[in-house]
Amino acid sequence: LWEATLTQAPSMVPQLLDLFPYLVAIMERSYDHLQ
């Protein structure tokens, strides 16, 4: 899915890279909450 998204919308790559740290933080927080 990510591959298709990146190949279809290369112009979105900077936005995805900007959002990535937030996604990682959210996933880490969710993981901590599940424990």
C-alpha positions in Angstrom: 0.0 0.0 0.0 2.8 2.5 0.9 4.6 1.6 -2.2 1.6 2.3 -4.4 1.0 5.5 -2.6 4.6 6.7 -3.0 4.8 5.7 -6.7 1.4 7.3 -7.5 2.1 10.6 -5.6 5.8 11.4 -5.5 4.8 15.0 -4.7 3.4 13.9 -1.4 6.7 12.4 -0.2 7.8 15.5 1.7 4.5 15.7 3.5 4.7 12.0 4.4 8.2 12.5 5.7 7.0 15.5 7.8 4.1 13.4 9.2 6.3 10.3 9.8 7.6 11.4 13.3 4.1 12.0 14.4 2.9 8.6 13.2 5.8 7.0 15.0 5.0 8.9 18.2 1.4 7.9 18.0 2.2 4.3 17.4 4.6 4.3 20.4 2.0 5.9 22.6 -0.6 3.4 21.5 1.8 0.5 22.1 2.6 1.8 25.6 -1.1 2.1 26.3 -1.7 -1.5 25.2 0.9 -2.7 27.7 
